[in-house]
Amino acid sequence: MASASIKEIKNRIRSIQSTRQITRAMELVAASKLKKAQARIDASRPYFRIIYGMLQDILSQNAERALPYLAPAGTEGRPAYVVIAGDRGLAGGYNAAVFKNALRRMENEDPVILPIGRRAEEFFTNRSFEVMSRAYAQAEGVSVGDCFSMADMLCRRFLGGEFSSVAVLYTEYVSPLAQRPEKIELLPLRRDEGRAARRDILYEPSPEEAFEAMIPEYVGGVLYGALCESRASEQAARRAAMDTATQNAGDMIDSLSLKYNQARQAAITQEITEIVAGSQK
């Protein structure tokens, strides 16, 4: 019985050692991807700030005009949500936090969903939400061009009266140890009342046409920025989860090693006792 117990403990130690190697490798991969995702965040933010500033300049110069995208085209439209989640699990509570935030935001609404990421597509399809497209089910494969294609579709349907509002639900990257689910209202666009009007800029052929042309660019830029934030958040959450799993595996190995040594010592003691007892007969 003692030898069987020792063998079982030894097999468990080997199994956990293999698992620890996998979680350690996944942690290193996530850390590498996190660095690249952070670089994409830094590169995307200036574009958003510039185009948002230009839109608000036009709005402040034309405060009395009925510019497009400032109000829904119809009263029967439904809210639309772009929800960004991951393609895989093993990232702690990353995906669960996204969906919890989404369900809370959509309470008492009849929304149309544009999911980005396999987990998002599965979640909303299984719960019978209307999904407007499954073309972006792989979040890692979504490019900046895809974000602008999404923006064109959303803007057209908003102007057509299908949507009363358009928002993106994503995970903001705060730090390697902190990420939080967020929401950005994309349409209708709102005026920044505290922004001073600039009179030294002329838009051709007209502010209205420039404004209407820039809105899809603005929406696409925000979607790409939210995608970059979500990717960084996912990798940070996965790195932290794999680091915790690696540490837990190490603790289990230490505990099993202690039990293995105790069982081995007990088996040796038993053998010595049996040899001594046999020699005394």
N, C-alpha and C positions, 0 to 999 in steps of 0.2 A: 504493500500500500504506500509505503514511504517513497519508493522509487517511482511509482506512478504519479504521486503528487509532485515530486521534483521535476519529472518530465513535463507535466502539465504546466507548471509555473515557468519552466524554461521556454516552452512553446509560446506562452502568452507574452513573455518578455521579447522574444524575437518578433512576434506579430506587432507589438506596440512600437518596437524600434523601426520597423518598416513604415508604419503609419507616421511616425515622427519625421522620418526622412521625406515623406510626401508632403506633409504640412510645412516643413521647413522650406522645401523647394517652392511650394505655392506662395509662401510668404515672400521669398526673394523675387519671384516673378511679379507679384503684386507691387512690391516696392519699386521695381524697375518701371512698370507701367504707370505708377503714380507720378514719378518724376516727369515722364512724357506728358501726362495729363495736366500737370501743374503748368508746364510750359505752354500748352495750348490755351489754358485759361488766361495766362498773362498776355498771350498774343491776341485773344479775341476781345478783351475788354476795351481797348482803345477804339475799335471800330464802333462798338455799341454806343460809347459815350459821344463820339463825334456825330453820328447820324441822329441820335436822340436829341442832341443839342440843336441840330439844324431843324428838326421837326418842331421843336418848341419855339425856335426863333420865328418860323413861319406862323405858328399859332398866335404868338404874342403880337406880331405885326398885323394880323388879320382877325382880331378878336371878335369882330362883329359879323364875319362871314360864316356861312354854313358850309364848312369844308367837309369833304367826304371822310368817312371812318370815325367821325366824332359821335355818331349815333347809329343804332341799328337801322337798316333799310326797311325792315318790316317789324310788326309787333308779334308775329306768330313764330318767330325763330326760336330755336332751342340753344342752350349753352353748349359750347364745344370745348373739350379739354384735350390737350396734348399731354400724355402721361409718360414720363421717362423712367424706366426701371432697367434692371440688368438682364443679361442673357442666361446667367447661371446663379446658383445658390452659393453656399459656403462663404457668405459675406456678412455674417452676423445678422443683425436686424435691418439691413439696408432695404431690401425689397419690401419687407413687412411694414416698415415705417412709411414708405411711399404709398402703399395701398391704404393704410390706415388714414393718412392725410387726405387721399383722394376721396374715400368714402365719406369722410367728415365734410369735405368741401361740397360734395355733390348731394348731400342730404336734402330730400324734398325737391329734387330737380329731376328732369328727364334728359340727361346729357347725351351727346354724341362723343365718342372717344376715338382719338387717334393715338394708338399705343406705339411706343418705341421700346423695343426690347422684348425678348421672348416671354419673360415672366409677366410683363404687362399684358401682352396679347392673350396669354393663357388665362390670366386672372379675370379680365373683363369679358372674354368670350364665354368662360364657364359660368359667369353670373348674368348672362343674357343681356349685357349692355350692347347698344348699337355701336359697332366698330366701323368707322368710315373707310379704313384701309388697313390691310395687313402687309403692306409693302415694306414696312420698316421693323419687321419682327426681330432682326438681328441688330442690336444697338451698336455693336462694334463695327458693323459695316456701313453705318449711316455717315455720309460725308457732308461737307459744308454745302455742296450742290444739292443734296437731298433736302437739307434744311430750307433752302430757298425754293425748291419745288413744293414742299409742304406749305410754305408761306404763301405762294401764289394761289394754291388751292384754297387755303383758309380765307384769304382775302376776297377771292371771287365769290365764295359761298356766303361770306359775311355781307358783301355788297348786294348779293342776290336775295338777301332776306332770310336765308336758311338758318343762320346763326344769330342769336341775340347778343352773344359775347363769345370771345375766344380767350382762353387762358392756358398757361403751361404749368404743369405740376412736376417738380423736379427736386433734386437734393442739392442744397448749397454746400460747397466745400469750404469749411471754416478753417480747419487744421487737420493734420494727420489723425488726431484723436477726436475730432468733433465734426459732425455733419448734421444738417437739419433739413427736413422737408420744407419746401417753400412753394409759393404760388406767385406767378406774375400775370397780371391782367394785360393782355395784348391788345384786344379790341373790345369795345370802342376805345379809341385813344383819348386820354384826358389831358387837359391843359395844366401846365405847371403854373399855378396862379402867382407863385412867388418869384417867377423868372422875369427879369426886366427885358423889355422889348429892344431889339437892336435895329437901327435904321440904316446901317451902313452896308447892308447886303441886298443885292437885287437878284431875283430869280427869273430866269427865262425858260419857256415863253411866258409863264405866269406863276405866282406862288401856288395857286390851286393845282396846276398840272405838276409842278415840281413836288408838291406835297403828296399827291396821289401816286406818283411814281416811286417816291421814297418809302411809302408805307410797307410794301412787300419786302423791301430791302431791310427795313427796320425789324419786321417780324422774323425774317429769316436770320438776321444777326442775333436776335434774342434767343431763338430756338437753338442756334449753334452754341451760343454761350451757355445756355442751360444744359445742353448735351455734354459740353466739356466739363461743367461743374459736376454733373451726375457721374460721368466716367471717373473723375478724380475721387469723388466720394465713394463710389463702389470699390475702387482699388484700395483706398484707405481703410474702408470697413473690412475688406477681405484680408488685408495685411494684418490688421489688428486681430481678427478672428483666428487666422492661422498662427499668429504669434502666441495667442492664448492656448490654442490646441497643442502647439509644440511644447509649451511649458507644462501643460497638464500631462502630456505623454511622458515627459521627463519625470514628473512627480510619480506617476504610476510605475514607471520602470524602477525608480528608487525603492518604492514600497514593495514591489514584487521581488526585487533583488534581495531585500532584507528577509522576506519570507523564504526565498530560495535558499539563502545561507542558513537560516534557522532550520529549515527542513533537512538540508544536507548535513548540518551538524548533528541533528537528532538521529538521522539515519546512521551516521558514523558511530555515535554513542551507543546506539542499539546493537550495531554489529560487534563493537568491542565488548559490550555486556554479554552478548551471546557466546563470544569466544571464551571469555573468562569463565562463564558458567559451565561451558562444555569441558574446559580443562580441569575443573575441580571435581568432576564426576569420576 
